[in-house]
Amino acid sequence: MEKVSLFSDVIKILPFVHKDIRGFFSEDYNKKDFSKFGIIDNFIQDNVSFSRYKNTIRGLHFQLKPFAQSKLLKVINGSIYDVFIDLREKSPTYGEFGSYNLSTNDGWIYIPEGFAHGFCTLEDNTIVSYKVNQYYNKKSELGILWNDPFFSIDWPLKGVQPIISDKDLGLPLWDEALKKINFR
């Protein structure tokens, strides 16, 4: 496995892939190998999201402490423009966002606790799998509106209106979300 730093504690993990005429084999997740990269989270839940259409935006989501989640995600089918916002007040990248295009051959992205996360599908029929280290807690869920002008995220929509849930369209702007965030 190989580690690549993407953005203030957000990293990409590339597994070793063994290919031959039949196809390939990859050891996708090995806790011992991931711990060598500092990922010692106890992942307790696996989630899968399926987005039927290109230009679907999911996020930008997070959970408040003590239910904050780290995520280890990969694309099973299709591709995404992945976005992460640093909510940790003592971080050098606090209040900044990073992004990365992720497809089926790109391994895992690890996003630690203290980040809002979302993505835009770049292809129809995109499937994203992710592990989390905390159970979902409805009372702790929060997010930031996908097109908050504070961040000016350049979503790859090419002039097309995104497909977004009503719930995500109702997320607050950064200034409003800040009143509830405590990731020191």
N, C-alpha and C positions, 0 to 999 in steps of 0.2 A: 504494500500500500504506500501511497505517496500523499503528502500533505501540501496544500497550496494555500497561502494566506490570501483572502479576498478583501477583508475590511475589518478592522478593529475586533478581533476575536472571532469573526466569521471566517470559516475555513472550508475548503473543498478537499474531499478525500477521494483519491482515485484508487480503486481496487486493482489488483493484478488480474488480468483477464487472460485465460489460456484458450487460444483459438486453434481449431483444426478443421478438417474438411466437414465434420459433423455440425460445427457451429462454435459455441464457446462455453466455457465454464468459468464462474467467478465466485469466490467466497465473498459474498456481499457485505456481511457484517460479522465482525469478530471482536467482542468486547476487549480482549487482551490487546489486539492490534490498535484499536481506536484509543485505548488508554495511553498508548505510547505518544499520541498526539495531544494528550491532555483532556481527552473527552472521557470523563469518568462518570457521566450521568447514568443513573439507573433508569433506562427507558422502560416505561410501564404500560404504554398504550401505543398501538399502531393504527394509523388513520390512512384512508385512501380517499382522494377526491377525483371525480371524473367530470370533465368539462366537455360537453358535446361540441361546443363551437369555439373557433378561434376568436380572439379578442374578448374572452371572458376574464373579468378581473375578480379575484377573491382577496379580500383584505382591505385594509391593513389591520391585522388583528394582533391582540396580545391579551394576557391575563395579568391581573394585578397580584402583588404579593399577598398572601403566601402561596398562591397558586400559579405563579409565573412559570412559564414553560420554556425549556430549551427544545429545539427541534433538530432532527436529523432527517433531511428530506432528499428524495431522488425522484426523477421522472421515469416512470415505467413505460409510457408511450407518449409520443409527441414532444413538445418543447415549451418552455416558459421563459418569460422575463421575470426574474425573481427580484424582489425588493425587500430590504431590511432597513429599519430606522433604529438608531441607537437611542434608547431611553434612559441610559445609566448616567446620572448626573455627574459622576466623578470620572467619566470616560473622556479621553481626548476627542472622541468623535460624537459626543453628546449632541443630540438634535440634528444630526446629519444622516443622510441615507446612502446606502450603497446598492448596487444592482449587479446582476449576473445573468446571462443567458444560460439556461440549463436544459440539456436534452438527454435522451436515453443513454448516451455513451459517456456522460460526464461525471459519473460517480455520485457521491453524496455532498450535500452542503450542510454544515453544522452551524446553527444559529443559537447562541447561548441565551439564557434568561436575560431579560432586560431589553429585548428588541421587539418592535412591531414588525409584522411580516405579512407579505402579500405577493401575489403574482398575477401576470397576464398571460393567458395561453397564446402561443404563437402558431398553433395548429389545431384543427378539429380533433376531437376524440383524444384529448390529452388526459393522462392519468398520472397523478402525483401521489407518492407514498411517503408518509413521514411518521417517525417515532417521536414521542414526547415523554418528558420525565415527570409530568404531573397530569392528573386526571382533569378533564374539562370541568370547570366550575362556572356555571351560568352567572352567579352573582359577581364574579371577578372578571368577566369578559369585558373588554373595551377595545377600542380601535381608533384609527385616525382616517378621516375621509381620503379616499384614493387620490383626489385631485386638489388637495390642500395647496393653495398658492405659496405657503411658507416653504415647501420643499421643491416645488416646480419639477416634479418627477416627469421625465420625458418618456411616457408610456409609448410603446411601439404600436400605436393604433392607426397611423397613416390616415388620419381624418375620419376614421370610422367611429361611430358611437360604441362604447364598450357594453358588454352584457354584464350587469351587476345586480345583485339581489337588493330588494328594498331595504333589508337590514343593513347592508353595507353602505347604501346611499344615505342612511340615517346616521352614520358615524360622525362624531364631532371633528371639528378642525383642531389642529395642534394646540392652539391657545386654550381651548376649552378642555381638551384631554389632559393638558399639563396640570390642571387643578386636582386631578385624581391620581396622577402617576407618582410613585415613590420607589425609584430604583437606585437608591444611593449605594 
